């Protein structure tokens, strides 16, 4: 019947709502995880850039020291040689910090995309959940309407049945009266 079909549809829709609620919860968890990781990597990038800037300043100071020692003490002096070695070490460390900043910037960009994707998934899950809830409400309204129509039809059929029963009793009474009259006419 139509009512049982609607009830089956309602059950399936309620199961879909439950699944969409789970999907939304999972999407929210993923979004939170991405947001936390992005915040962590953003801070790491800020720290790496600050360290890189400090190294850049140290390289500039070491280069100035090498120039000063070279001009005052000569290129072959042990202080100048030590200053050059220090400068070379700082330049190597600076190049490594540049690579680290590039790596962290790339990871941060990837995490931003991942976070945006997770946010889009949350949005889609919300839309799906709202649509599923709306479908449940619509089906519940259809069931209510069908129940009302069935109640109305049942009461109309019940009233018609009672009217037919009343009519049948009256016909019985008239028939008995006519039978009695017919017997009376036949005997006379």
C-alpha positions as CSV (number, residue, x, y, z in Angstrom):
1,X,0.0,0.0,0.0
2,X,1.0,3.6,-0.3
3,X,1.4,4.0,3.5
4,X,3.8,1.1,3.8
5,X,5.8,2.4,0.8
6,X,6.0,5.8,2.5
7,X,7.1,4.2,5.8
8,X,9.8,2.2,4.0
9,X,11.0,5.4,2.3
10,X,11.0,7.2,5.7
11,X,13.1,4.4,7.2
12,X,15.7,4.7,4.4
13,X,15.7,8.4,4.6
14,X,16.3,8.3,8.4
15,X,19.2,5.9,7.8
16,X,20.6,8.4,5.2
17,X,20.3,11.2,7.8
18,X,22.3,9.1,10.2
19,X,25.0,8.4,7.6
20,X,25.2,12.1,6.7
21,X,25.5,13.0,10.3
22,X,28.5,10.6,10.6
23,X,30.0,12.1,7.4
24,X,29.6,15.6,8.8
25,X,31.3,14.6,12.1
26,X,34.2,13.0,10.2
27,X,34.5,16.0,7.9
28,X,34.5,18.4,10.9
29,X,37.2,16.3,12.6
30,X,39.3,16.4,9.4
31,X,38.8,20.1,9.1
32,X,39.9,20.6,12.7
33,X,43.0,18.4,12.1
34,X,43.9,20.4,9.0
35,X,43.4,23.7,10.7
36,X,45.6,22.6,13.6
37,X,48.3,21.3,11.3
38,X,48.2,24.5,9.2
39,X,48.5,26.6,12.3
40,X,51.5,24.5,13.4
41,X,53.2,24.8,10.0
42,X,52.5,28.5,9.8
43,X,54.3,29.0,13.1
44,X,57.2,26.8,11.9
45,X,57.4,28.9,8.7
46,X,57.4,32.1,10.8
47,X,60.1,30.7,13.0
48,X,62.2,29.5,10.0
49,X,61.9,32.9,8.3
50,X,63.0,34.6,11.5
51,X,66.0,32.2,11.8
52,X,66.8,32.8,8.1
53,X,66.8,36.5,8.6
54,X,69.0,36.2,11.7
55,X,71.4,34.1,9.7
56,X,71.4,36.6,6.9
57,X,72.4,39.3,9.3
58,X,75.1,37.0,10.7
59,X,76.4,36.4,7.2
60,X,76.5,40.1,6.5
61,X,78.4,40.8,9.8
62,X,80.8,37.9,9.1
63,X,81.4,39.2,5.6
64,X,82.2,42.6,7.0
65,X,84.5,41.1,9.6
66,X,86.4,39.2,6.8
67,X,86.7,42.5,4.9
68,X,87.9,44.3,8.0
69,X,90.4,41.6,8.9
70,X,91.7,41.2,5.4
71,X,92.3,45.0,5.1
72,X,93.9,45.4,8.5
73,X,95.6,42.0,9.1
74,X,96.0,40.6,5.5
75,X,94.5,37.6,3.8
76,X,97.0,35.2,5.3
77,X,96.5,36.1,8.9
78,X,95.0,33.3,11.1
79,X,92.2,35.7,12.3
80,X,91.2,36.4,8.6
81,X,91.4,32.7,7.7
82,X,89.2,31.8,10.7
83,X,86.8,34.6,9.8
84,X,86.5,33.3,6.2
85,X,85.9,29.8,7.6
86,X,83.2,31.2,9.9
87,X,81.7,33.1,6.9
88,X,81.7,29.9,4.8
89,X,80.0,27.9,7.5
90,X,77.3,30.7,8.0
91,X,76.7,30.8,4.2
92,X,76.2,27.0,4.2
93,X,73.8,27.3,7.1
94,X,72.0,30.2,5.5
95,X,71.5,28.2,2.2
96,X,70.1,25.4,4.3
97,X,67.7,27.8,6.0
98,X,66.6,29.1,2.6
99,X,65.8,25.5,1.5
100,X,64.0,24.9,4.8
101,X,61.9,28.0,4.3
102,X,61.0,27.0,0.8
103,X,60.1,23.5,2.0
104,X,57.9,24.8,4.8
105,X,56.3,27.4,2.5
106,X,55.4,24.5,0.1
107,X,54.0,22.4,2.9
108,X,52.0,25.4,4.2
109,X,50.5,26.0,0.8
110,X,49.6,22.3,0.5
111,X,48.0,22.4,3.9
112,X,46.0,25.5,3.0
113,X,44.6,23.6,0.0
114,X,43.9,20.6,2.2
115,X,42.2,22.8,4.7
116,X,40.1,24.4,2.0
117,X,39.2,21.0,0.6
118,X,38.2,19.8,4.1
119,X,36.1,23.0,4.5
120,X,34.4,22.3,1.2
121,X,33.7,18.8,2.4
122,X,32.1,20.1,5.6
123,X,30.0,22.4,3.6
124,X,28.9,19.6,1.2
125,X,28.1,17.3,4.1
126,X,26.0,20.1,5.7
127,X,24.0,20.5,2.5
128,X,23.5,16.8,2.2
129,X,22.4,16.5,5.8
130,X,20.0,19.4,5.4
131,X,18.6,17.9,2.2
132,X,18.2,14.5,3.9
133,X,16.4,16.0,6.9
134,X,14.1,18.0,4.5
135,X,13.3,14.7,2.7
136,X,12.4,13.1,6.0
137,X,10.1,15.9,7.0
138,X,8.5,15.8,3.5
139,X,7.9,12.0,3.8
140,X,6.6,12.4,7.4
141,X,4.1,15.0,6.0
142,X,3.1,12.6,3.2
143,X,2.5,9.9,5.8
144,X,0.4,12.2,7.9
145,X,-1.6,13.3,4.9
146,X,-2.1,9.6,3.8
147,X,-3.2,8.7,7.3
148,X,-5.7,11.6,7.3
149,X,-7.0,10.5,3.9
150,X,-7.3,6.9,5.1
151,X,-9.1,8.0,8.3
152,X,-11.5,10.1,6.2
153,X,-12.1,7.3,3.7
154,X,-12.6,4.8,6.6
155,X,-15.1,7.1,8.2
156,X,-16.9,7.7,4.9
157,X,-17.0,3.9,4.3
158,X,-18.2,3.3,7.8
159,X,-20.9,5.9,7.5
160,X,-22.0,4.4,4.1
161,X,-22.0,0.9,5.7
162,X,-24.2,2.1,8.6
163,X,-26.5,3.8,6.1
164,X,-26.8,0.6,4.1
165,X,-27.4,-1.4,7.3
166,X,-30.2,1.0,8.3
167,X,-31.7,0.8,4.8
168,X,-31.5,-3.0,4.9
169,X,-33.3,-3.1,8.3
170,X,-36.1,-0.8,6.9
171,X,-36.4,-2.9,3.8
172,X,-36.7,-6.0,6.1
173,X,-39.4,-4.3,8.1
174,X,-41.3,-3.3,4.9
175,X,-40.8,-6.8,3.4
176,X,-42.3,-8.4,6.6
177,X,-45.1,-5.9,6.5
178,X,-45.8,-6.8,2.8
179,X,-45.5,-10.5,3.6
180,X,-48.2,-10.2,6.2
181,X,-50.4,-8.1,3.9
182,X,-49.8,-10.6,1.1
183,X,-50.9,-13.5,3.4
184,X,-53.9,-11.6,4.5
185,X,-54.9,-10.9,0.9
186,X,-54.4,-14.5,-0.1
187,X,-56.6,-15.9,2.6
188,X,-59.5,-13.6,1.8
